Amino acid sequence: MVGPSLSGEERTAASMRLKIGFVLLVAASGALVALQAGGEPVYIAGGFVGGLLLGIILTYLLVHWWSDFVATTNRGRR
């Protein structure tokens, strides 16, 4: 039988990169919406910062929801 393809450290690093990428994607989305609306640089920066905060909150909620989901469905056990 084949074991896991990633070690624990590699899995943790990949998870962190995925979380950071998600947060940056939400932040960039906020900035691009402000840019598309014709906003000044202050509003574009505000859209980025607002998106950054929203991305952090969403990531926090998704991680905790996922850990609860795994715990209640026993999907973490093999």
Buried (B, 14 or more C-beta within 10 A) or exposed (E): EEEEEEEEEEEEEEEEEEBEEBBBEBBBBBBBBBBEEEBEEEBBBBBBEBBBBBBBEBBEEEEEEEEEEEEEEEEEEE
